Amino acid sequence: MERKKKILILSSLYLLSFFVTSCGMLSLFKRDNSNGSGKGGSVDIKQEKITYQYHDGSGDYRLIKESGKVKSKNLYYVKSRILSEESGESEEALLEKSLTIASKSKLNRRQKQKLASKGGAQESVSILRPLVSQYTVWLEGKKYFSQFKVDAQKQIMEIFSITPENKKGQKQTLHLPKGNGIYCFFSQVPECIKVTGFLNMAKEKRAGNMSFYLIWDGYPHYQHLYENFNEDAYSMASFNYDGIADDGTIRYELKTEREQSIFFHFNKDNDLIKKLWVARGVGQEREDYSKSSKAEKDGDGGDGEQATSNEEDDDLGFEG
């Protein structure tokens, strides 16, 4: 199905006033090198705006990604838009739009004990806890919508979805697996991984494996977008160090129970340079990145464009 026919817009989400407590840790750092200390050190999320070249089976586009902290709140957002190349940033050029929000917190005592028992870092480690997401897609002019609300204290995930056949919507409650598991939105994977300090640890040791539950924030409508997409609302996933690529970037592989591999390439400053979802024909690469550039091979991906808006006053595009 061509993109022009399935005009794809990941809509924004509105911020719900609820507090999410422990999501837990399944096994944060599972190192291949048993002698490593695993001390990666927690990393904050940059306030930035980056442009990527984006392509899928229907053509080439631009992806503009913004990330940062909602001021005066311990909340972090990632917002992205896909626009046609020949147009600017007008609404007419918009093909896809996404926004996810998570809270940042430290591992609790049980999580630290579990991490230490697996030989992981015993220092303070930060994690992102998914709060809420919204997703909207138009397929041949028809609207499909879904919203996720994650309550880790009750260990449930509430999903509200709308289809052309059911415009009033349908509610679904899923029980999350018991135990100490960490969760990440699919649209927020780089930030979720980065904030733990895992990238620093894996880069130093040239080995590493982080396990977590991946929440497909486009569920259940990804099944309409991707042929033979058979993932449930969440999947067990692992994020594995995969070596140095030919272009000098540091490559990691995301693997889930049923889906094929997705590769993430970072520079030495832990900036996302490109992402390749080969099975789906989807890829993105930083616009300011050049494979022939010596600076890029040294790991300098550029600072990007710093976001200047005040998040407390800025309209992030929440759909209420």
C-alpha positions as CSV (number, residue, x, y, z in Angstrom):
1,M,0.0,0.0,0.0
2,E,1.5,3.3,-1.0
3,R,2.2,6.0,1.5
4,K,-0.1,8.4,-0.4
5,K,-3.0,6.0,0.1
6,K,-2.2,5.2,3.7
7,I,-1.4,8.7,4.9
8,L,0.3,7.9,8.1
9,I,0.1,10.2,11.1
10,L,1.2,9.1,14.5
11,S,-0.7,11.6,16.5
12,S,0.3,13.2,19.7
13,L,-0.7,12.3,23.2
14,Y,-2.2,14.2,26.0
15,L,-0.6,14.0,29.4
16,L,-2.6,12.1,32.0
17,S,-2.4,13.0,35.6
18,F,-1.3,9.8,37.2
19,F,1.8,8.6,38.9
20,V,3.5,5.4,37.7
21,T,5.6,3.5,40.2
22,S,8.1,0.7,39.8
23,C,8.1,-1.0,36.4
24,G,11.0,-3.1,37.6
25,M,14.0,-4.7,36.0
26,L,14.2,-8.0,34.2
27,S,18.0,-8.0,33.6
28,L,19.5,-4.7,32.7
29,F,23.1,-5.5,32.0
30,K,23.9,-9.1,30.9
31,R,27.5,-8.8,29.9
32,D,29.5,-11.2,27.7
33,N,32.7,-10.2,29.6
34,S,32.3,-11.4,33.1
35,N,35.3,-9.4,34.3
36,G,33.7,-6.1,33.5
37,S,32.4,-3.8,36.1
38,G,29.4,-2.7,34.1
39,K,29.7,0.8,35.3
40,G,28.1,2.8,32.6
41,G,26.7,5.8,34.5
42,S,23.3,7.2,33.9
43,V,22.9,9.6,31.0
44,D,20.4,12.4,30.6
45,I,18.4,13.0,27.5
46,K,19.5,16.0,25.4
47,Q,17.2,18.9,24.6
48,E,17.6,18.8,20.8
49,K,16.0,18.7,17.4
50,I,17.5,16.5,14.7
51,T,16.6,15.9,11.1
52,Y,17.0,12.5,9.5
53,Q,16.7,11.3,5.9
54,Y,13.9,8.7,6.1
55,H,12.8,6.0,3.6
56,D,10.3,3.2,3.4
57,G,8.9,1.1,0.6
58,S,6.9,4.1,-0.8
59,G,9.7,6.7,-1.1
60,D,12.1,9.1,0.6
61,Y,11.1,11.6,3.3
62,R,12.4,13.8,6.1
63,L,12.0,12.8,9.8
64,I,12.3,15.6,12.3
65,K,12.8,14.3,15.9
66,E,12.7,16.4,19.0
67,S,13.5,15.2,22.5
68,G,13.9,16.7,26.0
69,K,12.4,17.2,29.4
70,V,9.1,18.7,30.3
71,K,10.2,21.5,32.6
72,S,9.3,21.4,36.3
73,K,8.3,17.7,35.8
74,N,10.4,14.6,35.9
75,L,9.0,13.7,32.5
76,Y,10.8,13.1,29.2
77,Y,9.3,13.2,25.7
78,V,10.3,12.2,22.2
79,K,8.4,13.8,19.4
80,S,8.9,13.0,15.7
81,R,7.4,14.0,12.4
82,I,7.8,12.6,8.9
83,L,7.4,15.1,6.1
84,S,7.5,14.9,2.3
85,E,10.9,16.1,1.0
86,E,9.6,18.6,-1.5
87,S,7.7,20.6,1.1
88,G,8.5,22.5,4.2
89,E,7.2,21.8,7.7
90,S,3.6,22.8,6.9
91,E,0.6,20.6,7.9
92,E,0.3,19.7,4.2
93,A,3.8,18.2,4.2
94,L,3.1,16.1,7.3
95,L,2.9,12.4,6.7
96,E,3.6,11.0,10.2
97,K,3.7,12.3,13.7
98,S,4.6,10.7,17.0
99,L,4.9,11.7,20.7
100,T,5.7,9.5,23.7
101,I,6.2,10.5,27.3
102,A,7.9,8.6,30.2
103,S,9.1,9.4,33.7
104,K,12.7,9.1,34.8
105,S,13.5,7.3,38.1
106,K,16.1,5.2,39.8
107,L,16.2,1.4,40.3
108,N,14.5,0.3,43.4
109,R,16.1,-2.0,46.0
110,R,14.7,-5.2,44.5
111,Q,15.8,-4.2,41.1
112,K,19.3,-3.4,42.3
113,Q,19.5,-6.8,44.1
114,K,18.4,-8.6,40.9
115,L,20.9,-6.6,38.8
116,A,23.7,-7.3,41.3
117,S,22.9,-11.0,41.3
118,K,23.4,-11.1,37.5
119,G,26.8,-9.4,37.8
120,G,25.5,-6.0,36.7
121,A,26.3,-2.5,37.9
122,Q,25.6,-1.8,41.6
123,E,25.7,1.9,41.4
124,S,22.7,4.1,40.9
125,V,21.1,3.4,37.6
126,S,18.3,5.5,35.9
127,I,15.5,4.1,33.9
128,L,12.6,5.5,31.9
129,R,9.1,4.3,32.9
130,P,6.5,4.5,30.0
131,L,3.5,6.6,31.0
132,V,1.2,7.1,28.0
133,S,1.2,7.1,24.3
134,Q,-1.2,7.8,21.5
135,Y,-1.1,6.6,17.9
136,T,-3.3,7.5,14.9
137,V,-3.1,6.3,11.4
138,W,-5.2,7.0,8.4
139,L,-5.4,4.1,5.9
140,E,-7.0,5.1,2.6
141,G,-8.6,8.0,4.4
142,K,-10.0,6.0,7.3
143,K,-8.9,6.8,10.9
144,Y,-7.4,4.2,13.3
145,F,-6.5,5.3,16.8
146,S,-4.9,3.7,19.9
147,Q,-3.9,5.0,23.2
148,F,-1.7,3.2,25.9
149,K,-1.8,4.0,29.6
150,V,0.8,2.0,31.6
151,D,0.3,1.5,35.4
152,A,3.2,-0.5,36.6
153,Q,2.1,-0.3,40.3
154,K,-1.1,-2.3,39.4
155,Q,0.9,-4.1,36.6
156,I,-1.6,-3.4,34.0
157,M,-1.7,-1.6,30.6
158,E,-4.9,0.0,29.4
159,I,-5.4,0.2,25.6
160,F,-8.1,2.3,24.0
161,S,-8.6,1.9,20.2
162,I,-10.8,3.3,17.5
163,T,-11.4,1.9,14.1
164,P,-13.7,3.0,11.2
165,E,-16.0,0.1,12.2
166,N,-16.1,1.1,15.9
167,K,-15.9,4.9,16.2
168,K,-16.9,4.9,19.8
169,G,-13.8,2.9,20.7
170,Q,-13.0,-0.3,22.5
171,K,-11.2,-0.6,25.8
172,Q,-8.8,-3.5,26.6
173,T,-6.8,-4.2,29.8
174,L,-3.7,-6.3,29.7
175,H,-1.9,-7.7,32.7
176,L,1.8,-7.2,32.6
177,P,4.2,-10.0,33.6
178,K,4.8,-10.3,37.3
179,G,8.3,-9.6,38.6
180,N,10.9,-6.9,38.0
181,G,10.7,-6.0,34.4
182,I,11.7,-2.8,32.6
183,Y,9.5,-1.5,29.8
184,C,10.3,0.8,26.8
185,F,8.0,2.3,24.2
186,F,9.1,1.2,20.7
187,S,9.1,4.9,19.6
188,Q,11.4,5.7,22.5
189,V,14.0,2.9,22.4
190,P,17.2,5.0,21.9
191,E,16.3,7.2,24.8
192,C,15.2,4.4,27.0
193,I,18.5,2.5,26.5
194,K,20.7,5.6,26.7
195,V,19.4,6.9,30.0
196,T,20.5,3.7,31.8
197,G,24.1,4.2,30.9
198,F,24.2,0.8,29.0
199,L,25.6,2.4,25.8
200,N,28.7,3.7,27.8
201,M,29.2,0.3,29.4
202,A,28.8,-1.7,26.2
203,K,31.1,0.7,24.3
204,E,33.8,0.4,26.9
205,K,33.6,-3.4,27.2
206,R,32.7,-4.0,23.5
207,A,30.0,-6.4,24.7
208,G,26.7,-6.2,26.4
209,N,23.0,-7.3,26.4
210,M,20.1,-5.4,27.9
211,S,16.8,-7.3,28.2
212,F,13.4,-5.6,28.6
213,Y,9.8,-5.6,27.6
214,L,9.1,-3.6,24.3
215,I,5.7,-1.9,24.1
216,W,4.5,-1.5,20.5
217,D,2.8,1.8,20.9
218,G,1.3,1.4,17.4
219,Y,-0.7,-1.7,18.5
220,P,-3.1,-2.9,17.3
221,H,-2.8,-1.0,14.0
222,Y,0.7,-2.0,13.1
223,Q,-0.9,-5.1,11.7
224,H,-2.6,-2.9,9.1
225,L,0.6,-1.2,8.2
226,Y,3.1,-4.1,8.1
227,E,2.5,-7.3,6.3
228,N,2.7,-10.4,8.6
229,F,3.3,-8.3,11.7
230,N,2.4,-10.7,14.4
231,E,3.7,-9.1,17.6
232,D,1.3,-8.6,20.6
233,A,1.0,-5.3,22.5
234,Y,4.3,-6.0,24.2
235,S,7.2,-8.4,23.5
236,M,10.3,-9.6,25.2
237,A,13.2,-7.9,23.6
238,S,17.0,-7.7,23.9
239,F,19.4,-4.9,22.9
240,N,22.7,-6.3,22.0
241,Y,26.1,-4.8,21.3
242,D,26.9,-5.8,17.7
243,G,30.4,-4.3,17.0
244,I,31.8,-1.4,15.0
245,A,30.3,-0.9,11.6
246,D,32.3,-0.2,8.4
247,D,31.4,3.5,8.7
248,G,32.8,3.8,12.2
249,T,29.4,3.9,14.0
250,I,28.7,1.6,16.9
251,R,26.0,-0.9,16.0
252,Y,23.4,-2.5,18.3
253,E,20.8,-5.0,17.4
254,L,17.2,-5.0,18.8
255,K,15.7,-8.5,18.7
256,T,12.2,-9.5,19.8
257,E,10.5,-12.8,20.2
258,R,8.8,-12.8,16.8
259,E,10.0,-9.7,14.8
260,Q,13.2,-9.6,12.8
261,S,16.2,-7.6,13.8
262,I,16.3,-3.8,13.9
263,F,19.8,-2.2,13.9
264,F,20.6,1.1,15.7
265,H,23.8,2.9,14.9
266,F,25.3,5.4,17.4
267,N,28.4,7.6,17.3
268,K,30.9,7.7,20.2
269,D,28.8,10.5,21.9
270,N,25.8,8.1,21.9
271,D,23.9,10.1,19.3
272,L,21.6,8.0,17.1
273,I,23.0,8.2,13.6
274,K,20.8,5.7,11.8
275,K,18.2,3.0,12.3
276,L,17.6,0.1,9.9
277,W,14.5,-2.1,10.0
278,V,15.5,-4.3,7.0
279,A,12.6,-6.6,7.0
280,R,10.2,-3.7,6.7
281,G,12.3,-1.7,4.2
282,V,12.5,1.2,6.7
283,G,15.6,3.2,7.4
284,Q,16.6,6.6,8.7
285,E,20.0,8.4,8.8
286,R,21.0,11.8,10.2
287,E,20.9,14.5,7.6
288,D,24.2,16.0,8.8
289,Y,26.0,12.6,8.7
290,S,28.5,11.8,5.9
291,K,30.1,8.4,5.6
292,S,33.2,10.0,4.0
293,S,33.6,12.5,6.8
294,K,36.6,11.9,9.1
295,A,34.7,13.6,11.9
296,E,31.9,11.0,11.6
297,K,34.3,8.1,11.7
298,D,35.7,9.6,14.9
299,G,32.2,9.5,16.3
300,D,31.2,13.2,16.1
301,G,27.7,13.2,14.8
302,G,27.1,16.9,15.2
303,D,25.3,18.6,18.0
304,G,22.0,18.9,16.2
305,E,19.7,21.8,16.5
306,Q,18.9,22.7,20.1
307,A,15.2,23.0,21.0
308,T,14.4,26.4,22.2
309,S,10.8,26.2,23.2
310,N,9.6,26.2,26.8
311,E,7.9,22.8,27.2
312,E,5.6,24.1,30.0
313,D,4.1,26.6,27.6
314,D,4.7,24.8,24.3
315,D,1.9,23.0,22.6
316,L,3.3,19.5,22.2
317,G,0.3,18.5,20.1
318,F,-1.6,16.5,22.7
319,E,-4.9,15.1,21.5
320,G,-7.4,15.4,24.2
